[in-house]
Amino acid sequence: MHWCILLKGGYINDLAGGKQSNLQFRKHLRCVDLFSEKFVPFTLQALHLVLILAMIPLFDQVIYPFLEKQQVLLQPVLRILFGMMLGSLAFLLSGLLQNAMDHVASTEAPPLSILWQIPQFVAISTADIMVSITFLEFAYSQAPDSMKSVIQAAWLFTIAAGKRHRCLKLRELDLCVYR
């Protein structure tokens, strides 16, 4: 699910030829200087990984215990449902950003800051944690002992299939850095 949003990232350089991809929407996002470092839209793709690594302990130690005390989202199915709704919100945010970039392209307005992509990364990272981890935990706890390895293998297969699909899509868009 979240690979579609990650494909909206910024400048993806072809490392073999050193040329920049020429997708039209990329020129309507401007780079940002933060903490004396220059961030181009491509670097925001790492934000998803950083958010996942930071949010997993936060959810495990703070958010889920707080929700349990409040008697909210106790069942795994409700967590998965809420995570899918957050994933939908991420797609909505991505569509709104695309509309804003289309408006910038049709007028002489200045380019948008790449920081406008952060809310969709936060939403998709939160959704990823709430859906992926909860689903794997739920499936593993409900499976009989003889099927636990099959559940793990099926889960890893879906991840591999998603990454393969992403690589094929990047090749189709001529953005893949591996030839």
Backbone bond lengths (Angstrom), bond angles and torsions (degrees), N, CA, C in turn:
res aa  C-N    CA-C-N  psi(-1)  N-CA   C-N-CA  omega(-1)  CA-C   N-CA-C  phi
1 M - - - 1.448 - - 1.527 110.67 -
2 H 1.328 116.63 -48.83 1.456 117.37 -172.69 1.513 113.90 -77.14
3 W 1.334 118.83 -10.41 1.462 119.18 179.52 1.514 111.59 -65.99
4 C 1.324 117.24 -29.50 1.468 119.58 178.59 1.521 110.52 -63.55
5 I 1.318 117.19 -37.55 1.462 120.12 179.26 1.521 110.13 -75.02
6 L 1.337 116.92 -37.63 1.456 118.70 179.47 1.524 111.57 -65.46
7 L 1.328 117.63 -26.10 1.457 119.97 176.24 1.515 112.11 -67.79
8 K 1.351 118.17 -15.78 1.455 121.72 179.37 1.526 111.79 -80.36
9 G 1.353 118.12 -0.41 1.456 121.40 -178.08 1.517 111.48 -54.75
10 G 1.290 118.22 -176.71 1.456 120.55 -171.80 1.503 114.46 -92.11
11 Y 1.312 116.46 -131.04 1.450 122.25 -174.16 1.514 110.34 -66.71
12 I 1.310 115.99 118.88 1.460 120.80 175.12 1.511 106.08 -111.60
13 N 1.299 116.28 114.03 1.455 120.68 -176.31 1.516 111.16 -85.16
14 D 1.305 115.28 141.40 1.448 121.20 172.13 1.522 106.14 -82.10
15 L 1.342 116.87 105.38 1.459 120.49 -173.84 1.523 112.00 -66.66
16 A 1.320 117.23 -28.80 1.458 118.73 -178.77 1.525 111.29 -69.88
17 G 1.334 117.13 -42.70 1.458 119.82 -175.81 1.514 114.04 -104.36
18 G 1.336 117.93 -10.41 1.446 121.39 179.82 1.518 114.08 72.79
19 K 1.325 118.02 9.69 1.458 119.66 -179.11 1.527 110.19 -92.55
20 Q 1.306 114.89 157.65 1.457 120.65 -179.84 1.518 109.70 -95.85
21 S 1.319 115.70 143.15 1.456 118.41 178.23 1.523 108.84 -64.66
22 N 1.305 116.46 149.86 1.455 119.70 -173.92 1.523 112.69 -112.12
23 L 1.327 117.89 31.18 1.457 118.88 175.59 1.517 109.01 -64.56
24 Q 1.303 116.51 136.87 1.460 121.38 -171.05 1.522 113.89 -60.80
25 F 1.342 118.21 -39.93 1.455 118.74 -173.96 1.513 113.13 -69.47
26 R 1.302 118.86 -16.77 1.460 121.31 -175.12 1.533 112.94 -67.27
27 K 1.296 118.38 -28.79 1.456 119.57 -177.96 1.526 112.28 -79.08
28 H 1.319 117.85 -6.02 1.455 121.08 -179.01 1.526 112.59 -99.13
29 L 1.341 116.07 11.95 1.460 121.94 172.61 1.521 107.36 -118.71
30 R 1.311 117.12 131.68 1.456 117.94 -179.18 1.521 110.43 -103.64
31 C 1.313 115.35 152.45 1.457 122.16 178.78 1.526 109.11 -70.24
32 V 1.329 115.07 159.59 1.460 121.02 -177.72 1.518 108.63 -130.64
33 D 1.320 116.51 140.90 1.459 121.80 172.94 1.515 108.62 -99.95
34 L 1.329 116.00 117.27 1.462 122.25 177.38 1.514 108.59 -128.62
35 F 1.296 116.58 132.26 1.460 121.85 177.13 1.525 111.16 51.97
36 S 1.307 115.83 42.69 1.463 125.26 -179.95 1.530 112.93 59.18
37 E 1.321 117.41 23.59 1.461 122.79 174.35 1.518 108.63 -120.21
38 K 1.334 116.38 142.33 1.461 120.35 178.66 1.527 108.98 -93.16
39 F 1.319 115.68 124.82 1.454 121.56 179.09 1.512 109.13 -109.77
40 V 1.324 116.12 122.60 1.450 121.42 172.89 1.523 106.58 -99.11
41 P 1.322 118.90 161.59 1.468 120.38 -177.21 1.527 114.00 -54.16
42 F 1.329 117.68 -31.73 1.457 120.77 -179.86 1.525 111.68 -60.78
43 T 1.321 118.00 -36.18 1.463 120.78 -177.01 1.517 112.80 -69.36
44 L 1.313 118.28 -18.75 1.458 120.03 179.02 1.518 112.58 -69.17
45 Q 1.320 118.52 -17.57 1.454 119.72 178.02 1.522 111.07 -63.71
46 A 1.317 118.07 -28.82 1.464 121.20 176.42 1.520 111.41 -69.63
47 L 1.317 117.30 -20.01 1.459 121.05 179.52 1.519 111.37 -59.77
48 H 1.313 117.66 -36.48 1.469 120.70 178.99 1.522 110.32 -58.85
49 L 1.323 117.23 -46.73 1.461 120.72 -179.90 1.519 111.73 -65.13
50 V 1.317 117.07 -41.81 1.460 121.01 178.89 1.526 110.32 -63.80
51 L 1.321 116.78 -43.03 1.465 120.23 178.66 1.521 111.75 -63.73
52 I 1.317 117.28 -41.47 1.467 120.51 178.31 1.525 110.00 -60.53
53 L 1.331 116.55 -48.13 1.468 119.93 -178.70 1.531 112.21 -64.19
54 A 1.316 116.81 -34.40 1.469 119.77 -179.91 1.522 112.15 -79.93
55 M 1.316 117.16 -33.45 1.460 120.12 -173.59 1.525 114.08 -84.07
56 I 1.309 119.27 -25.07 1.469 119.84 -179.48 1.527 110.96 -60.00
57 P 1.334 120.05 -51.55 1.474 117.95 176.96 1.531 112.34 -65.01
58 L 1.326 116.87 -34.12 1.459 120.36 178.70 1.530 110.71 -61.95
59 F 1.321 116.64 -44.93 1.456 120.14 178.24 1.529 110.91 -66.42
60 D 1.328 116.72 -42.42 1.462 121.11 -176.00 1.525 112.50 -69.05
61 Q 1.328 117.09 -39.42 1.455 120.76 -173.86 1.522 114.63 -97.31
62 V 1.336 117.82 -24.82 1.467 119.89 -173.07 1.531 112.36 -119.75
63 I 1.317 116.98 -58.64 1.467 120.60 -169.81 1.523 112.00 -69.52
64 Y 1.340 118.42 -51.28 1.460 119.42 -178.79 1.527 112.44 -64.60
65 P 1.352 120.54 -42.60 1.475 118.48 175.25 1.536 113.06 -61.47
66 F 1.345 116.53 -37.24 1.466 119.42 177.50 1.529 110.76 -64.40
67 L 1.329 116.79 -43.44 1.461 120.28 179.42 1.529 111.58 -65.69
68 E 1.347 116.59 -33.98 1.464 119.38 176.88 1.527 111.17 -66.24
69 K 1.311 117.57 -38.97 1.473 120.61 177.13 1.520 111.18 -64.50
70 Q 1.335 116.22 -33.69 1.462 121.14 179.75 1.532 112.34 -85.18
71 Q 1.343 117.46 -1.30 1.463 122.67 -178.32 1.538 111.83 61.02
72 V 1.340 116.87 39.03 1.466 122.47 -179.05 1.531 108.88 -121.57
73 L 1.320 116.65 140.07 1.468 123.64 177.31 1.534 112.45 52.78
74 L 1.322 116.62 44.40 1.461 119.78 -179.76 1.520 112.64 -75.17
75 Q 1.315 116.75 -37.94 1.456 120.33 -176.50 1.522 110.81 -81.41
76 P 1.329 116.71 140.41 1.470 119.71 179.92 1.531 113.12 -58.44
77 V 1.320 117.12 -35.79 1.461 119.46 -178.45 1.534 110.53 -63.94
78 L 1.329 117.25 -36.65 1.467 120.15 177.46 1.530 111.39 -68.14
79 R 1.329 116.85 -36.99 1.471 119.80 176.15 1.522 110.61 -63.10
80 I 1.332 115.75 -43.49 1.460 120.08 179.53 1.523 110.19 -63.54
81 L 1.323 117.01 -43.97 1.464 121.21 178.64 1.528 111.33 -60.35
82 F 1.329 117.03 -45.93 1.462 120.71 178.86 1.528 110.75 -64.08
83 G 1.334 117.02 -38.27 1.459 120.48 176.58 1.516 112.57 -63.30
84 M 1.326 116.79 -38.77 1.462 119.88 177.64 1.523 111.01 -67.86
85 M 1.323 116.65 -34.90 1.464 119.19 176.02 1.525 110.27 -66.69
86 L 1.330 118.13 -37.43 1.469 120.48 175.40 1.526 111.10 -65.69
87 G 1.332 116.61 -37.05 1.466 120.15 175.42 1.518 111.29 -61.70
88 S 1.324 116.35 -40.11 1.467 120.14 176.08 1.519 111.02 -63.94
89 L 1.333 116.39 -38.66 1.466 120.41 176.38 1.527 110.50 -61.46
90 A 1.332 116.93 -39.06 1.473 120.26 178.46 1.523 111.02 -62.21
91 F 1.333 116.95 -39.89 1.467 119.93 177.11 1.520 110.56 -67.10
92 L 1.320 117.43 -38.33 1.461 120.78 177.20 1.529 110.15 -62.58
93 L 1.336 116.79 -45.44 1.464 120.46 178.16 1.525 111.21 -61.50
94 S 1.319 116.34 -38.45 1.460 120.41 178.03 1.523 111.37 -64.47
95 G 1.333 116.23 -41.09 1.465 120.19 177.64 1.517 112.16 -65.31
96 L 1.339 116.78 -39.96 1.469 120.09 177.87 1.527 110.71 -64.18
97 L 1.322 116.32 -40.81 1.469 119.76 177.68 1.523 110.45 -64.38
98 Q 1.331 116.70 -39.90 1.464 119.26 178.35 1.522 110.80 -63.57
99 N 1.326 117.96 -40.46 1.465 120.85 176.40 1.517 111.26 -61.18
100 A 1.336 116.35 -41.74 1.466 119.65 177.93 1.530 110.79 -64.14
101 M 1.335 117.42 -39.65 1.466 119.99 178.95 1.521 110.80 -68.40
102 D 1.334 117.34 -35.80 1.467 120.09 175.93 1.522 110.63 -64.29
103 H 1.342 116.29 -38.45 1.462 120.43 177.02 1.526 110.64 -64.05
104 V 1.327 116.40 -41.95 1.465 120.53 177.87 1.526 110.04 -62.65
105 A 1.326 116.41 -39.17 1.460 120.11 -179.07 1.529 112.17 -67.14
106 S 1.338 116.73 -32.74 1.456 119.61 -177.02 1.526 113.21 -86.46
107 T 1.315 117.78 -12.23 1.460 121.53 178.38 1.519 109.15 -120.72
108 E 1.271 115.73 -178.59 1.465 120.68 178.07 1.531 110.95 -96.64
109 A 1.315 117.50 26.75 1.465 121.73 -179.64 1.525 109.90 -69.53
110 P 1.325 116.84 153.53 1.470 118.96 177.93 1.527 110.35 -68.77
111 P 1.336 116.75 155.20 1.466 119.68 -179.50 1.532 111.39 -61.84
112 L 1.333 115.24 154.44 1.460 121.10 177.74 1.523 110.42 -78.90
113 S 1.307 116.49 153.84 1.456 121.55 175.06 1.519 109.43 -74.25
114 I 1.326 116.23 145.28 1.459 119.12 177.63 1.522 111.73 -67.67
115 L 1.319 117.02 -15.64 1.466 119.73 179.82 1.523 112.20 -65.72
116 W 1.336 118.17 -15.43 1.458 120.72 176.14 1.525 111.69 -67.84
117 Q 1.327 117.81 -12.45 1.461 121.04 177.27 1.532 112.25 -83.21
118 I 1.312 118.18 -15.83 1.470 120.80 -175.35 1.524 113.03 -60.70
119 P 1.344 121.37 -43.74 1.472 118.50 179.81 1.528 114.00 -58.39
120 Q 1.325 117.95 -37.23 1.462 118.17 179.10 1.526 111.05 -71.11
121 F 1.317 118.25 -32.20 1.463 120.11 175.82 1.524 111.16 -68.70
122 V 1.330 117.61 -39.33 1.471 120.69 177.25 1.526 110.00 -64.34
123 A 1.323 117.14 -44.20 1.467 120.69 -179.22 1.523 111.17 -64.64
124 I 1.329 118.30 -43.84 1.463 119.77 -177.26 1.525 110.88 -73.47
125 S 1.333 118.64 -31.50 1.463 120.97 176.78 1.525 110.47 -68.24
126 T 1.335 116.84 -42.76 1.454 120.73 177.55 1.529 110.17 -63.87
127 A 1.320 116.53 -42.46 1.468 120.41 178.02 1.517 110.76 -63.11
128 D 1.317 116.69 -40.22 1.454 121.06 179.79 1.527 110.66 -60.45
129 I 1.307 116.86 -43.70 1.467 120.83 179.04 1.524 110.63 -65.77
130 M 1.321 116.31 -46.22 1.459 119.33 -175.40 1.528 112.39 -70.02
131 V 1.317 118.11 -31.61 1.465 120.40 -178.95 1.523 110.89 -89.12
132 S 1.309 117.55 -56.85 1.465 121.04 -171.33 1.526 112.74 -64.25
133 I 1.305 116.21 -53.18 1.461 119.21 -175.91 1.518 110.96 -67.97
134 T 1.324 116.95 -43.58 1.461 120.10 -179.93 1.522 111.11 -64.37
135 F 1.337 117.23 -41.70 1.459 119.63 179.83 1.516 111.30 -64.10
136 L 1.321 117.35 -45.04 1.461 120.04 -179.78 1.527 110.35 -63.57
137 E 1.317 117.68 -42.79 1.461 121.41 178.12 1.533 111.04 -62.57
138 F 1.326 116.51 -44.04 1.466 121.50 179.84 1.525 111.09 -64.12
139 A 1.328 116.45 -48.26 1.465 120.04 -178.65 1.522 111.03 -63.63
140 Y 1.314 116.81 -40.50 1.462 120.89 -179.22 1.527 110.86 -67.61
141 S 1.327 117.39 -38.69 1.473 119.57 -178.89 1.526 111.64 -73.24
142 Q 1.321 118.77 -26.46 1.457 121.66 -177.81 1.527 112.84 -90.54
143 A 1.318 117.79 -15.28 1.460 120.77 -177.18 1.529 110.45 -79.07
144 P 1.334 116.74 145.00 1.464 118.91 173.60 1.533 109.64 -67.41
145 D 1.317 116.46 160.22 1.469 120.77 -176.27 1.522 112.81 -55.25
146 S 1.319 117.60 -36.10 1.463 120.44 -178.08 1.528 112.46 -72.27
147 M 1.337 118.30 -14.56 1.460 121.36 -176.53 1.529 113.76 -108.55
148 K 1.317 119.25 -2.60 1.465 121.58 -176.31 1.528 112.04 -60.37
149 S 1.319 118.01 -41.01 1.467 120.01 178.99 1.527 110.79 -69.83
150 V 1.324 118.15 -32.28 1.463 121.02 177.62 1.531 109.92 -67.20
151 I 1.333 116.70 -40.43 1.470 120.92 177.50 1.528 110.04 -61.32
152 Q 1.336 116.46 -45.57 1.467 120.54 178.90 1.523 110.65 -62.60
153 A 1.338 117.42 -42.46 1.466 120.86 179.86 1.527 111.28 -64.88
154 A 1.324 117.18 -40.89 1.468 120.24 178.86 1.525 110.39 -64.47
155 W 1.316 116.88 -40.32 1.465 120.92 178.84 1.529 110.82 -63.41
156 L 1.321 116.84 -46.62 1.461 120.33 179.51 1.529 111.20 -65.79
157 F 1.334 117.22 -32.99 1.463 120.23 176.98 1.526 111.02 -64.64
158 T 1.338 117.72 -41.36 1.467 119.25 179.18 1.525 111.11 -64.84
159 I 1.327 116.98 -36.71 1.465 120.15 177.16 1.532 109.97 -65.32
160 A 1.326 116.61 -44.90 1.471 120.44 179.00 1.527 111.13 -62.50
161 A 1.325 116.64 -41.04 1.467 119.95 179.62 1.534 110.33 -64.74
162 G 1.319 117.57 -39.67 1.463 120.71 177.72 1.519 112.20 -64.45
163 K 1.322 116.92 -41.71 1.465 119.86 178.74 1.521 111.26 -68.67
164 R 1.320 116.93 -35.34 1.469 119.86 176.86 1.531 110.09 -65.59
165 H 1.321 116.09 -41.81 1.464 120.19 177.51 1.523 110.48 -61.13
166 R 1.322 117.01 -41.34 1.467 120.84 179.71 1.519 110.74 -63.58
167 C 1.331 117.05 -42.87 1.464 120.02 179.59 1.524 110.75 -63.46
168 L 1.339 116.92 -40.90 1.461 119.61 178.03 1.521 111.07 -64.86
169 K 1.325 117.17 -38.24 1.468 121.10 178.94 1.534 109.95 -66.55
170 L 1.340 117.19 -40.51 1.464 120.21 177.61 1.522 110.88 -64.45
171 R 1.315 117.57 -38.98 1.461 120.18 176.58 1.519 110.60 -63.59
172 E 1.326 115.55 -41.11 1.461 120.24 179.18 1.520 110.97 -61.21
173 L 1.331 117.18 -37.60 1.454 121.58 178.99 1.528 112.10 -85.43
174 D 1.345 116.82 1.49 1.455 123.15 -178.46 1.529 111.48 60.26
175 L 1.344 115.93 41.25 1.455 121.10 178.78 1.513 112.46 -115.05
176 C 1.332 117.06 -3.12 1.452 120.45 -176.05 1.530 109.24 -73.52
177 V 1.328 116.36 131.11 1.462 120.15 -177.89 1.521 111.09 -85.96
178 Y 1.324 118.16 -12.11 1.452 121.66 177.70 1.523 108.90 -100.73
179 R 1.286 116.63 129.64 1.473 120.58 -178.74 1.506 110.15 -108.65
